[in-house]
Amino acid sequence: MTNLYANEKSWNKEVREEKMHHSKKKYLLLMGIAVISIVGFLAYSSVDNSLSTEDRQYIQKYLNGMRRLPENPTYFDELEFIVSVQRSVLDVAPGNDGIPYGQKREPKDLYLAKSGLCYDRSRVIEKILRYSGFDTRHISIYSTRETGSAISSLITPEVSSHAVTEVLTANGWLVVDSNRPFVSIDKNRQPIPVQKIKLAGEGLAFIEWNREPQADIYREPFTFIYGLYSRHGKFYPPYNFAPDIHYGEFIQNLF
């Protein structure tokens, strides 16, 4: 009788362990499916920064008549070229009507519309600069003057915001405005990265500007995010509810 009880107890233990093993495998499988689904959805919704054949054709129109970069450019050659690209985009699209949500906003679209807002022009400036051999990253700036915190600004609709470009020059990262002919250089014409502008807005750094920024958002407390093109997901395909993000740029927020 004792042996029978012991055998039954052992068998029940094996059954429980087998059930736990299967439950664990099922849990891991479901977790794996969930992770793959999330990664796949994010990849599907990610902003595409590649240059299409059509992009290259229309970029030539923006560059038409511009002095090109020499073979071995100095920093000041780069600065002159970047300013020329900015001026060309502002001249091509001087209007202030943004390209509607759910529509393409690439070099061709801005060129034909002759009008755009900061997020339309910054996209084209970035593509022209990458076509010309520069590294760029898209920056979304959100004022924290009224909300008092970065998180609050990111989740508050209609908070004051701006989309600009940061381009890597021989002397460091330089901010290129998308609405006005402003680039972030100091009195010695050296580049000022967005992080230092942010610190200056918080009173933690001092900048002797070459030319004072015309947009108030640069002179007040703000937060910024690399690689976030929109919070609503309506600027770039597939035009769904997921924020428009380029994850290669977005990960740079961690460094």
N, C-alpha and C positions, 0 to 999 in steps of 0.2 A: 504493500500500500504506500509506503514511504517513497519507494522508487518510482511508482506511478505518479505520485504527486510532484516529485522532483522533475520527472520528465515533462509533465504538463506545464509546470512553471517555466522550464527551459524553453519549451516550444512557444509559449505565450511571449516570452522575452524576444525570441527570434522573430516572431510575427510583428511585434512592436518596432523592433529595430528595422525590419524590412519596410514597414510603413513609413517610418521616419526617413529612411534612405530614399524612398520614392518621393516623399513630400519635398525633401531637400532638392532632389533632381528637378522636380516640377517647378519649384520656386526659382532655382537657378536658370532654368529654361525660360520661364516667364520674364525674369529680370533681363536675360540676354536679349529676348525679343523686344522688350521695352526700350532697352538702350539702343539697339540697332534701329528701331523705329524712330526714336528721337533724333539720333545722329543723321539718319536718312532724311528726315523731315527738315532738319536744320540745313543740311547740305542742299536739298532741293530749294529751300527758301533763301539761300545765301546770295548776296549781291555778286554778280559776275563783273569782274574788273578787266576782263580780257579786251583786247582791241580787235574789232571785227574789220573785215575788208571795207565795209561802208564807213566805219569810224576813220580809217586811214585816208580814205578819199576826201572826207569832209574836213579832216584836220588840215589837209593841204590848203584848203580854202582859208582857214584861219591864219595859216602861216604865210599866205601869199603876200609877197612884198616885204616880209620881215627879214632882218639880218639874222642869219643862222649862226649857231655856235661854231667857233673854230674847232679844229681837231683836238687841241689840248687846251681847253678853256680855263681861264683863271676864275677865281670866285667872282670878280667884278664882271667878267664876260657872262657868267651864269646869271648874276643879278640883273643885268641889262636884258638878257633874253627872257627871264621869268616875268619881268615887268612888261615886256613887249607882248608876251602871251596874255597876260591879264588885260592889258589895254585892248588887244584884239577882240577878246571875248566880250568885254564891256561895249566895244564899238559895234560889234555884230548884233548883240542883243541888249540894246539900251532900255527896252520897255520893262515895266515892272508887273506884268501879268504872268503868273507862274504857269508852267505846263500843268494841265489838269492831272489829278490822281488817276492811276490806272493806265497811264500812257507812257511811252518811252520818252526818256529825256537824255538822249545821247547827242554827240556833236551834230549830226544831221538835223535832229529835231529842234535844237536850240537855234541852229543856223536858219532854218526855215521859219521858225516862230518869230525871230527877231525880238524876243522878249522872254524873260524868265525871272525867277527869284534866286536867292542865295544858293539853295540846294540844286537848282538847275545849272547855274553857271559854274559852281565849284566842281561839279561832275565833269564838265567839259574841260575846265582848266587842268584838272588832274589827268585826264586822258591825253591831252596835248603834251603835258610835261612828261608823262611816262613814255609816250611815243618818241619824245626827244631824248630819252635816256635817263631821266631823273627817277628817283624813288619818291613816292608821295604817300600821304595818308590823309584820309578824310576826317575832319573834326566836326562834331556837333557840340556847340557851346550852349549852355543853359544858365541864365542868370539866377543867382541865389539871393539877390538883394531883397526880394519880397518874401521868399519862402524860408530863408535862413538855413537851408540845408540842401546838399546835393541830391539826396534821395527824394525829398519833397519836390524839388524842381523837375526831376526826371518823371515823376508820376502826375504832375500838375498840368492839365491841358492849358494851352494858350500862354504858358510862361514865356517870357522874352527869350528868344533863341536865335542862333545864327549858324550857318554852315559855311565852313572855310576849308582851305587846303593848307597842309604843311608839306613843304618840299625840302629834300635834303640837298644842301649845297656843299661845296668844298669846305665851308667854314661852319657848318651846322644847319639845324632845322630852321626854316623860315616860314612864317605865316603869310599866306596870300589871300587877301580879302576877295569876296565874290560879288560885292555890290559897288565898291568904290575903289579908286586907284590907290590903295594902301597896301604896303608890305611892311612887315615888322622888322625894321632895322633901327639901330641906335644912331647917335650923332656921328659915329665913325663908319656908318653904313654896314655894320656887322649884324648878322642875323640874331633875332630874339625868338626863342622857341615859345610855344604856347604855355608851357609850364611856368616860365618866368613871368609871362604876362599875367597869368592867374595869380601868382604870388604878389605881384605888384598891385593887382586889384584888391587883394586882401590886406594890403599895407605891409607885406613881409619882404618886399623887394623894391628897388628904385630903378626906374628906366629913364635915361635921357634919350628921348625919341629923336630920330632924324626928322620925322613928321608925325605930329600927334594923330592918333587914330580918330577917324570921324565918327565911328560907331560907338555909342555910349557903353555897349556891352563889354568892350575891352578895358574900360576904366573902372568897372565895378566888380564886386565879387561874383564869380561864376564857377561852374564846374564844366568839365569837357569830357568827351568820350571819343576815342579813336574808333573808326570803323562802323559807327552807328549812322546810317543814312536816313532812317526815319523810325519813329516809335510805332507807327501805324501799319507799315507794310504795304503801302499803296504807291510807292515810287518805282519799284522794280519788280519784274516777274518773280514769282507767280501772282503777285498782287493779292496776297492773302492776309490773314490777321497777324502773322509773325512779323516782328520788327525787321526792317531792311538792314542787314548786317553783313559786312565782309569780315569773316572770322580771322583771316590772316592779319588784318589791321586791328581787329578787336582785341586780340590776345596781347597786343602791345600795351594795353592798359595795365597789365600786370607788372611791367618793368619800370 
